[in-house]
């Protein structure tokens, strides 16, 4: 198998929260969720967008 490591710096709280959600959804780890997402994204099986909730704070983009 020809593997490489993907390192993505993220906030620890975000990592903890997304890991908890992934485990609750039945994934064995955040790594498994990431692999499944990327594999399906490449196959064209995923489409997504961003919908801002009416209760969300104002969306800002950092430059």
C-alpha atoms as one frame of an Amber mdcrd trajectory, in Angstrom:
protein
   0.000   0.000   0.000   1.358   3.421  -0.952   0.410   5.717   1.943   1.382
   9.230   2.888   0.646  11.249   6.008  -1.596  14.325   5.863  -0.949  16.766
   8.679  -3.523  19.492   9.243  -3.019  21.894  12.127  -6.355  22.571  13.847
  -7.509  23.895  17.186  -7.522  21.184  19.896 -11.127  21.951  20.862 -12.244
  21.551  17.240 -10.372  18.230  16.977 -11.915  16.952  20.201 -15.421  17.980
  19.118 -15.202  16.495  15.624 -13.660  13.291  16.996 -16.570  12.906  19.424
 -19.090  13.408  16.600 -17.235  10.961  14.318 -17.230   8.280  17.026 -20.943
   8.845  17.681 -21.591   8.415  13.945 -19.883   5.009  13.999 -16.432   5.889
  12.681 -13.555   4.278  14.540 -11.509   7.485  14.538 -11.129  10.939  13.081
  -8.609   9.430  10.667 -11.214   6.996   9.336 -13.733   9.810   8.870 -11.117
  11.815   6.958 -10.180   8.862   4.721 -13.834   8.106   3.918 -14.597  11.758
   3.214 -11.582  12.201   0.921 -12.212   8.924  -0.937 -15.863   9.780  -1.592
 -14.991  13.371  -2.507 -12.542  12.165  -5.165 -15.153   9.734  -6.547 -17.555
  12.657  -6.962 -20.032  11.150  -4.516 -20.069  14.215  -2.273 -21.331  17.682
  -2.868 -21.609  20.307  -0.224 -22.124  23.952   0.429 -22.320  26.335   3.304
 -25.617  27.444   4.758 -25.443  30.098   7.424 -27.914  29.458  10.212 -30.189
  32.392  11.094 -28.858  32.146  14.659 -25.195  32.108  13.598 -22.870  34.966
  14.328 -21.831  37.136  11.401 -19.605  35.201   8.965 -16.233  36.846   8.415
 -13.402  35.847   6.121  -9.855  36.399   7.316  -7.364  37.560   4.681
